Amino acid sequence: MVSDSAPAPVKIARFWPLASAIGALVLMGAIAAVVFYRQQNKPFGFELEWMDEILEHRSTLWTVPALIFNYLGGTFFAIAVVPVIVIAGLLIWRRPWAALYFAVATIASAGLVQVLKAMVGRPRLQVSASRLRCAQSAMTISER
């Protein structure tokens, strides 16, 4: 026999979004603690190895994409232009609540990132002058 009634809607418990947020905060705190307390705030070994590889094989083939990604993700373009384009697109598609949500989430995440950067205060990996000279001389030799 076929029933004409629709299936009962599935209720999502309010617990899971809260549990997910708490889990994300705990994970964020654990990662920040590892970064902050590990070896007096020095770079990780894999970071040093990666930087050595990048300097050893430095070429235009890798420098140009790196500069493009740096521009897209680390300049005014990423901070202001991309969010404005997304918000404008949402408004064009008549999604004002989605645009508002995206704007608030973008501002909140940017603020949270700045707070975390201030809390952890981990310095950027610096390229020593001797490493840079070695990489440049290796490039000069390989170009001959």
WOVENFEN-V912226 format. One record per residue. RES is the residue in three letters. PHI is phi in radians with two decimals (999 if undefined). PSI is psi in radians with two decimals (* if undefined). Layout:
res = <RES/RES>
phi = <PHI/PHI>
psi = <PSI/PSI>
This chain:
res = <MET/VAL/SER/ASP/SER/ALA/PRO/ALA/PRO/VAL/LYS/ILE/ALA/ARG/PHE/TRP/PRO/LEU/ALA/SER/ALA/ILE/GLY/ALA/LEU/VAL/LEU/MET/GLY/ALA/ILE/ALA/ALA/VAL/VAL/PHE/TYR/ARG/GLN/GLN/ASN/LYS/PRO/PHE/GLY/PHE/GLU/LEU/GLU/TRP/MET/ASP/GLU/ILE/LEU/GLU/HIS/ARG/SER/THR/LEU/TRP/THR/VAL/PRO/ALA/LEU/ILE/PHE/ASN/TYR/LEU/GLY/GLY/THR/PHE/PHE/ALA/ILE/ALA/VAL/VAL/PRO/VAL/ILE/VAL/ILE/ALA/GLY/LEU/LEU/ILE/TRP/ARG/ARG/PRO/TRP/ALA/ALA/LEU/TYR/PHE/ALA/VAL/ALA/THR/ILE/ALA/SER/ALA/GLY/LEU/VAL/GLN/VAL/LEU/LYS/ALA/MET/VAL/GLY/ARG/PRO/ARG/LEU/GLN/VAL/SER/ALA/SER/ARG/LEU/ARG/CYS/ALA/GLN/SER/ALA/MET/THR/ILE/SER/GLU/ARG>
phi = <999/-1.68/-1.68/-1.52/-1.46/-1.35/-1.15/-1.15/-1.15/-1.45/-1.65/-1.69/-1.17/-1.27/-1.19/-1.18/-1.07/-1.17/-1.10/-1.12/-1.13/-1.13/-1.07/-1.12/-1.15/-1.13/-1.09/-1.07/-1.14/-1.16/-1.14/-1.08/-1.13/-1.08/-1.13/-1.29/-1.64/-1.43/0.82/0.87/1.19/-1.54/-1.13/-1.22/-1.07/-1.16/-1.20/-1.13/-1.12/-1.10/-1.13/-1.07/-1.10/-1.08/-1.21/-1.19/-1.92/-1.15/-2.72/-1.10/-0.98/-1.72/-1.21/-1.09/-1.08/-1.11/-1.17/-1.12/-1.14/-1.08/-1.15/-1.20/-1.91/-2.34/-2.20/-0.97/-1.00/-1.30/-1.33/-2.09/-1.20/-1.08/-1.05/-1.14/-1.11/-1.11/-1.10/-1.09/-1.08/-1.13/-1.20/-1.10/-1.45/1.00/-2.15/-1.14/-1.22/-1.16/-1.12/-1.12/-1.07/-1.09/-1.10/-1.15/-1.13/-1.13/-1.14/-1.12/-1.20/-1.12/-1.13/-1.12/-1.09/-1.14/-1.10/-1.11/-1.07/-1.20/-1.18/-1.38/1.04/-1.34/-1.24/-1.22/-1.18/-1.71/-1.65/-1.25/-1.08/-1.19/-1.11/-1.14/-1.12/-1.08/-1.15/-1.17/-1.20/-1.14/-1.14/-1.10/-1.15/-1.25/-1.41/-1.30>
psi = <2.39/2.31/2.42/-0.14/2.53/2.68/2.66/2.42/2.56/2.24/2.32/2.21/2.53/-0.18/-0.66/-0.74/-0.68/-0.76/-0.69/-0.74/-0.76/-0.74/-0.73/-0.72/-0.70/-0.78/-0.75/-0.76/-0.67/-0.76/-0.73/-0.70/-0.74/-0.80/-0.73/-0.74/-0.09/2.13/0.91/0.76/0.46/2.79/2.69/2.73/-0.69/-0.48/-0.73/-0.74/-0.74/-0.75/-0.69/-0.75/-0.78/-0.77/-0.60/-0.64/0.56/2.23/2.94/-0.56/-0.65/-0.48/-0.75/-0.88/-0.62/-0.73/-0.65/-0.83/-0.62/-0.74/-0.78/-0.58/-0.12/0.29/-2.98/-0.56/-0.85/-0.55/-0.67/-0.78/-0.86/-0.85/-0.67/-0.69/-0.76/-0.79/-0.75/-0.72/-0.74/-0.67/-0.66/-0.68/0.25/0.89/1.16/-0.60/-0.64/-0.68/-0.75/-0.76/-0.78/-0.75/-0.80/-0.75/-0.68/-0.79/-0.75/-0.74/-0.65/-0.71/-0.74/-0.69/-0.74/-0.69/-0.79/-0.72/-0.70/-0.65/-0.83/-0.78/0.56/2.23/2.69/2.67/2.11/2.48/2.10/2.71/-0.64/-0.69/-0.72/-0.72/-0.72/-0.76/-0.70/-0.69/-0.62/-0.67/-0.73/-0.74/-0.74/-0.41/-0.22/*>
